[in-house]
Amino acid sequence: MKRLLNYLPFHFVGLLILGIYLQFYHQIWQFGFLKLFASILVTSLFLLILKNKKIVTVVSFILFFFIGVSAIYFTNDVNYNSYYQHSLKDNSSVVLKVDKVLKSSTYYDKYEVEVTQVDGIKSNGKVLLNVIKDSLNTALKVDELLVVKSSFQEINSSLNPHQFNYKNYLERQGIHQQLFLENKQLKRIGFQGFSLLGISAKFRNIIEESLQKYNFKTDELAVINALILGQRQDISKELISDYQKAGAIHILAVSGLHVGIILLILSWIFKPLERLKNGKIIKTILVVLFLWMFAFVAGLSASVVRAVTMFTFLSVSLTFKRKNVIEFSLISSMFLLLVVKPMFLFDVGFQLSYLAVFGIIWVQPKLYKMYKPRFKIVDKFWQLITVSFAAQMGILPLSLFYFHQFPSLFLLSNLVIIPFLGAILIGGIVIISLSLLGFLPQILATIYGFVISLMNNFVGWISMQEQFLWKEISMSFLWMITFYFLVIFGTRFLIDTSAKKLIYFLISIVLIQSVFVFENHQKKTKKEFIVFHKSRNSVIGIRVGEQLLIHHDLDTLAIEKSNFITSYSIGENINKVFKNTIPAVFQFKKEQILIIDSLGVYQLKGLINPIVVLQYSPKINLERLIKTISPKQIIADGNNYKTYVNNWKAICEKQKTPFYYTGKNGAFVYEKK
């Protein structure tokens, strides 16, 4: 830890990250490309002129901060005059190029596409394309060109508190709008040139077609595609859920684990070359070349590129016997990736990957020294255990913050699967190679499929041990940060029980207790009235302190499995109580809340400036209602007809009464201070 903190490039990357973060969230630079380039150039010139080491260090920090700002500014399509929205008009003719095939939803095939022309004007910018599923038409392919005439739509934010915000996720991919089309609205005009991604996708399609001849089961073929080809689109939700519950989801994502194993295999294969003159250099070139060939086959996805970049730096550093080889590889690969693809910073996989590696290089050597096995096989298992624990310590707080569950049997999953993963990867490469050549015996394919099924069944058995899966764990951002302090200082103290480290450990405990007390106080004093968004049903919540009372008209099983209710209760760390009735009038502190349903029957006696909730499209004279009781706010929830909602909105604007529609604005949350 101390060695890393004293490593100057580590601080440079910290400033780079700060620049990326501030530019993305706060847009601190809005003065154009030339001024930004000039600022970086002037800062660089200062470095060449200055002699004082301290001043040079400070100026270097400023330079790397500006590099982070520029990385976001230069890669943001919106900042360019050629951005497609600047040329877009009603009924514009737009040429799209398919960049990526995404996982389909129930009703739509999804694609990430690049806008190349708008009305003949060269343009740029990414869009999400949703094409209604049609068995009569073939799927679109990477690099295919399309002509469309359709209205671009905004991407909706999450409509309930603490739900996954798909709009924010797509914005981090550089996507701000989407298209919904039928196949007949697409004019497919062939291909114009080929990109590296397109060639990679075409090669993978050839591999997939060759594998389909050998009677693999659906789940077997899906896992082979994930393990070797980096394609997870065909994996069923149930199988992904099993791997998540077993703490083995990283097995299905081609990442550092897979690339690290392949690096070890390649290093062993090419080791005889070290006997030649300049053999180490030749070996390194071949290893790096084969690693990037694997990345190419795996589709050059973010996780693969990240892992291969990291191990490329590691391989080169080991060849030239560079000092601080691990730190150099980690920091250099992170710096390069963030300069080229700054939005990787907000990718959960990127964050977990580097934290896992950080945990391994910092904690694993110290854990390993705590026990010295006498037998080699025990030593190998001890290494695997310490690596798994170290990686888990690096990612635990962040994974709880994002996923709210902890698979306590992760160690068992890793101990059983990882020792055989190298053989499974080699077997997969052999199977693919033989299938492409047409020499794959069916018996060999059957045996390999059986091994994959065996792994799937084992993971499925682990996932069924529900008592070992800790679910619905609430962790705020502040909790996560203090939890990391506890993990870092607690680990340091356990490894070296000195008085100084004990003090730091105790301080971290006090810090996490302070956060607990603060958030507990905030939780107990919070009071909210919530109209959740739910199409075809009504769900109203009254939050008082640690309890959420939910009034609804769903069946018991449906409301208990509702993701939006679970997300809210986890996010707020509160308990929920269900009531399958919705009263005609709520009293929330001093506020009166009138509920009007499809019958349109309501009592006005005793109501003074209430909040009115409209549900199930009641046929009422809203203008007369407003004049009679002067409501503070009128709310339409998600089960009203849109024609009614638009009419009510117009009436409210005319009467100057605040109007709120959950289908557009999200859940209505009224907080009583």
N, C-alpha and C positions, 0 to 999 in steps of 0.2 A: 504493500500500500504506500509506504513512505517513498519507495523507489519510483513508483508511478507519479506521485505528487511532485517529486523533484525533477521529473522528466519534462523539459520545457515544451516540446511539441504537444504534450497533453493540455497545457494551458492555451496554446494556440487553437486547438480544436474546440476548447471551451468557449473562446471568443467567437469562433466561427459559428458555433451552435447558437450563441446569444444573438448574433446578427441575423441568422436565419429566422429565429423565433420572433424577434421584434419586427422584422420586415413583414413576415407572413400575417401576424395577428394585429399589428398596429400601423402598418404601411408608413414607417418612419421616413422613407425616402420616396419623394414624389417630384423630383426635380429633373427627370429625364436621364437618358443613357449617357450623353456626353459629359454632363457634370459628374455623374457617378464614376465614369471611366477616368476623368481628370483627377478626382479625389484619390482614387487608388494609385494613379501614376505619381501624383505629388507625394503621397505617403511613402511610396517605394523609393523616390529620389531622396527623401529625407534619410532613409535608412543607409543609403550609400554615402551621404555626406557626414552624418553624425558619427562621433567617435566614443562618446560616453556610453558605457555599457547599459546603465540603468535607463537612460533616455532611449537608447536603441530598443530595449526590451519593451518599454511603454509604447513606442511608435509601432513596434511589431504587433503588439496587441491591437492597436487601432487598425492596422492594416488587415489583420485577419478578421476583425469585426466587419470591416467594409467588404471583405471578400464574401462573408456570409450574407450580408445585405444584397450584394450584387448577384449572388447565386440565385436568390429568390426573384430578384427584379428581372434578370435576363431570361430566366426560364418561364416566366409568367406570360403566357400568350396574350393576355388582356392588355399588356403594355405596348403591344405593337399595332401600328396602323393597319396592318393586314389582318387583324383579328376579325373573324367572320361576322360578328355582330355589328361591326361598323358599316358593313355593306348590305346587311340583310334587310329585305323589304317584304311586304305581304306578297305571297305567291312567287317568291324568288326561286330560281332554278339553282339547286345546290348539288355539287359533286362531292361525294363522300368516298373515302378509302378505308377499308376495314383494317384496323390495327391489331385487334385482339378479339378472340372468341371467348365470351364469358360464360359462367354457369347459368343455365336457363332457369327461369321461374316456372310456375305451374302453367301459365298461359303464353309466355313470351320467350323467344330466343333473344339473347342479349349480346350486344357487340359494342366494343369501344371503337369509334370511328373518328377519322380526321377529316375536317372540312378542307378541301383543297381548292374549291372554286365557288364563288357566289355570283351568279349572272355573268360568268365569263371572267370575273376578276379573281386573280390569284389570292387565296386566303389561307388562314391557318386557324387552328383551334380544335379541341376535342369535344365530342358529343357522345352521349349514351343513346344507342339505337335499340329500340324494342320492336321486334317483329313478331306478329301474332303467329303462333305455331300452326304449321300447315304440312301435313304428311305428304302432300303432292309436290312440294317444292324442296329442293336440296338446300342445305344450310349454306350460309355465306362463308367465304374463305378469306383468310388473311391476304391483304394486298388487292382484293377485288374492288373494283370501282362501281359506284352506284350513282344514279341521278334521281333526285327526289324533289317534289314540290309539296311542302307541308309546313305547318306551323311548328316552330320550336317551342317547347314548353319548359317552364321553370321546374326545378326539382324541389319537391316539397320537403320541408323540415319534418322532424319527428313531431307527431301531433299530441304526444303525451309526455309528461315529465320523466326524465331519466331513461327514456328509450334510446336505442341506438339511432344516431342521427345520420341517415344515409346521405343526406345532402352535404353535410360536412365532410364525410368520407370521400365523396366524389370530387368535392372542391380540392381536396388534397391530391387528387389524381389529375387536376387541371380540367375537370369537367363541370360545367355550370348549367347546361341545358340538356334536354333529351327529346327524342322523337318517338312517337308511337305510330307504327305503320302496318298495313297488311302487305303481303307479298306482291299483290297487284299494283301497289303504289310505288314499288321499287323498279327502276329500270337498270338492269345489270348490263354494264357495258364492257365487261371483260377485265383484263389486267393491263396495267401500264408500268412496265418495269417490275423488279422484284427487290424487296428489302431483305435484310438478313433475317428478320422475324418471319417474313413470308416463306423464305427458303426453309427455315427451321420448322415451321408449321407443316409445310408440304412433306418434308422428310418424316415428321412424326405421323402424319396421316398414312404414309406408305407403311411405316412400322405397324401401326394399329390395324391396318387392313391385312397385313401378313399374319398378325397374331390371331385375328378372328377366325382363321382357318383351322385352329387347333383345339376347338371345343373347350376353351376356358370358361368357367362359370362367370357370371356377371361381376360379382364382387372380386373374384380373382383377377380378372382383366383390368378392373378399375384400380386395384391396388398396384398392379404391375405398371400401369400408366403413371400412377402417382410416384412410385419409387424410382423408376428409371427415366421416365419422360417428363416428370414434373407437372403432370396434368391431373388435377383433382376434380374436374367438372363432372365426371361420371360416377364419383363415389356417392353412395346413397347417404341421406341424412342420418339414418340409423347407424351405419358403419362409422361415420365421422363422430357421432355422439359416443359410440363405444370407445373409440380411441381417445377421445377427450376425457371420458370418465376414468379410463385406465391410466391416464397421465402419459400416453404414448402418441399423442397427436403429432409430435415432431418426427415420428417415423414416416408419416405420410407426406411431409413437406420436404422436398429436396433442399437441403440447407447445409449448415456447417458439419453436422454429424455425417451425412453421406459423403460430402466432399472430402472431409478429413479421412474417412475410411479409404476412399479412392486414392487420396494422396499417399497413404501408407502402402497401399497395394502397388501403385506405380513406382514408388521409391524402391520397393523390394524388387520389382521386375527389372528396373534399370540400374540397380546397384552395381552389377558387373562393369558398367561403363566407367566407373570411378577409377579403374585400373589404367585406363588410357590417359594419354596426355590431354589436359583440359577436359578430362572425362566428367568432372563434377559440373562444369558449365554445360556440356552437352546433355548430361542427365537432367539438369534443371530446365533447360529449354524444352526437352521432350516432355517432362512432367507437366510443365505449365501449358504446353500446347495441348496435351491430352485433357487436362482439366478444363480448358476453354472449349475443347471439342465436346466434352460432356455437357458443359453449360449450354452450348449451341443446341444439342439434342434435347435438352430439358427445357428449351423454349426461352432461354435468357430471361427468366422471371426474376423479380426483384430479389427473392431469397437466394436463388442460385448465383446471380451476379455478385451479390454481397459476399457469399461464402467463398466463391472462386477468387474474387479480388483479395480477400483476406489471406487465403492460403497461397496465392501467388506471391504476395509480399513475404509471407513466412518462408516459402521455398527459396526465394532469392536471398533472403537474409541469412538463412542457414548455410547456403552455398558460399557466401562471401564472409561468413563468420562475423557478422556484425554484432556489436555490443548491444545489449538490451533488445535482443532479437524479437522477443514476444511483444514487448511494448511497442517497438518500432512497427511491427506488422499490424498490430491492432490499431494504433493511432494513424498510421499512414493510409491503411485501407479505408478507415472511417473518414479521414480528411478527403481523400480522392472521391469517394462515393458521394459525400455531401456537397462537394463543389460541383460535380457533374449532375447529380440528382438530389438537390437539397430537400425535396419533399419526402425523401426516405426517412428523414428525422421524425416524421409524424406517423411512420409506419410501425404498427405494433410488433411485427416480426423483426424489424431492424432493431428496435429497442430491446426486445427480449434476447435477440441473438448476441448483441454486444455485451449485455449485462451477464448473460450466461458465460461467455468467454472470460469476461472480467472476473467473475466468481471463480472460475476454474484456475486461472493463472495466479490469483491471489490466495485462495483458500486451499485448493487441492494439495499443493506441496506440503503445507503445514499439517493438514489432516493425515496425509499419507505417512508422515514421519512419526505419528503418534503410535503406530503399530508396525512391527517388522515381521511379516509372515515367514515361516521357515521353508514352506513349499512353494514352488513356482506357480502352480495352479491357484493356490490360495492367494498368492500375491497379485495375480491377474484380476481375481474377483475383488480384492481389496482396492486395487486401482480403480476398477469400475465403480465400486460403491462410493469412493471418495470423490470421483469426478461427478457422479450423479448428485451427491449431496452438495458439492460446491456450486454446480450449475443451478440447482434448485434454490440455494441461498441467494444467488445473484438475481433470480427472476421472481422469487416468491411474492414480495410486496407488490410488484407491478402486475403480476398475473392475477392476484386477488383483486386489485383495483379494477382491472379490465373484465375479468371473467367471473369473479365472485364465487369461486369454488376451488377446492384443493383435493386432488386425488391422492390420498395417503398411501395407496399401494403403488405409487409411481416407481418406487425402488424395485419392487418385485417385477413389474413390467419390463424395466430396463435391464435387470439382471438376466432375465430369460431371453429377451429379444436381441439386445445389442450384441452379445457374443456371436450370434449367428447372422447379424445383419450384413457383415462383409461377404459371407458366403452367399447370402440371398442376392446381394447386389451383383456379385460376379456371375452367379447363376442367371440372373435376369439379363445381363449383357450377352452372355453366351446364347441364351434362348432367343433373344432378339436377332443376334447375328446369324444364327442358323436358320431362323424363320425367313429372314431377308434373302438368304442364299437358296432357300427351298430344301434344305437338308435336315430340318428338325424332325427327329422321330417323334411320333405321337406319344410314345411311352415316356420320353423325356419331358415333354410338355405336361403330361398328366402328373408326373412326379413333382414337377415344379409348382403346378397349380395346387397340388395337395399340400405342399409346404406353405404356400400362401394362405390356403384355407385353414391350416393348422394354426398359423399366426393369428388370423382373424378370429378363430374360435377361442383361442386363449385370451385374446383381448376382450372378446365378448363375455367370457366367464369372469374376468376381472371386473368388467364394468357392471356386472350384476351384483357385485358385493356392495350394495348401496350403503351399508353401515360404515364403510370405509371412505365414502365420498362425502366430504364436508361441503354442503351446498348453501347458497343464499348468504354468503359471507359479505357483510357490508364493510366497505373500506373507502373513506374519503381521500381526496388528494393529500390533505394535510396529514392524515393517518399514515398514508403510504410513505411520505417523506420521513416522518419520525420513526416509522417502522424500519426504514433503511438505516437510520442512525443506530437503532437498537441492534440490528443484525450485524453491522460493521463493528461497533464497539464491543458487542457481546462476543463475537467471534474472536476478536483480538484478545479479549480478556481470557477466554477459555484456552486459547493457544499459549498465551504467556501471561500467567497470573501475577503481574506486577501491580504495585500500589497505584501507579499512575494510570494504568489501563483500567483498573477497578473504578477509579474516580470518573473516567470518561464513560464507562459502562453505567454507573449509577446516575450520571447526568442524563444519559439517553433514556433511562427508566423514568426519571422525573419529567423529562420532556414529553414522553408518550403519555404519562399520567395527566399532565397539564392539558394536552390536546383532548384526552378522553373527558376530563371534567368540563372543558370549554364546550365541546360538541354535545355532551350530554345536557348541559344547561340550555344550549340553543334548541335542542330537540324537545325538551320538556316544556319550553315556553312558546313553541310554535303552534299557531292555530290557523287552519285553512279550510275554506269551502271550495271544493273542486268539482267541476263538471268535466269528466273525462270524455275524450272523443272515442265514440264506438259506433260504427255504422250498424243500422238496423236494431240497435238496442240502446238503453240508457243506463249510465253508471254515474252515480253521484257520490262523492266522498266527503266526509267531514273529519278533518284531522284535528285532534286535540292532544297535544303533547306526544306521547309515545304510541298513541292508538289511532288507527284509521278505521272509521265506521263507514262501510260501503253499502249504499242503497242501490239496488239493481233489479232488473227484470229478466235476467238470464237464469238458466238452470244451474244448480249447485256445482256440478262438475265443470261446466264451461267457465264460470266466474273464478273458480279456484285455479284453473289452468291458464287464465288470462295473463299473457306476458306483460301487458302494460301495468297491471296491478302489482305483479311480482317485481317488476323493475322499479316501480315507485317505492314499494316497501323496503327493498334492498338499498336503494339510493338514499332513502331517508332514515334507514335503520329503525324501522318501527314495526309494530304488530298490526295485523289487519283482522277485522271482524266483519262478517257478511250478514246483510239483511235483505231478503228478496221482496222488499216492499219499497215504494217510493211515495212518501207522504205528499199531500197536496200543498202543504206549506211547511217550510223549514224556518226555524228560528236559530240563527247563527250569531251568538252574542246579541247585539242590539239591532242586527239586520234581519229583515223579513225577506224570505225568498219564496216566490209563488211559482208553482209548477203547473203548467198547462199542457195537457196531453191531447191525443187525437179527438177526444170527446168535446173538447173546447168548453168544458164546464168548469167554472171557478167561482170562488166566493171573494167578494171585494171588501166585506165588512172588516173594519179594523186595520186594513192595509194602508200604510202611509209610505210613499216612495219606496216600494219594494224592488228587489231584483227579480226579474221575470225570466224563467227558463221555459222555452218552447220545445216540445218534443212530439214526435210522431205526426208532424204536419197538421196541427189543429186548424180548423176552418173558423177563424175568428176575425172580428173587425179590429185590427191592431191599432188603427188610428184612434178609434173611440176608446180603446183600452188605455192608450197613452194619455189621452185628454182627461180620462177619469181618475187614474191613480198616479200619474207622473212618475213612472218607474225610473230608478237611478240608472239601470242597465237592462238591456234585453239580450238574452243569450239563446242562440239556436244550436242545439247539439247535433250529433252526426247522423241522426235517423230521420231528418226532415228532407222533403223533396227540395232539390236545388231551385226549382222555379219559385217555390214558396219563400225560400231563403232570400233570393234576389228581390222579391217583392217586399218582404219585410225590411230588408236593408234600405230600399228606396224610401219607404214610409218613415223609417227612423231618421234618415238624413233630412227628410222634409220637416219632421217634428223636432229635429235637433236633439234626438235621444241616442245615447251611445248604444251601438249594436255590435255584437260579437258572435262570430260563427266558428265553431270548433273545427269544422272541416277545412278551414283556411288558416285560422290563427292558432290552432292547437287547443289543448285543454284550457278551460277557464279556471284560473286560480285566484281566489280572493283571500288575501291574507290579512288577518286581524292582528295588529300590533299590540 
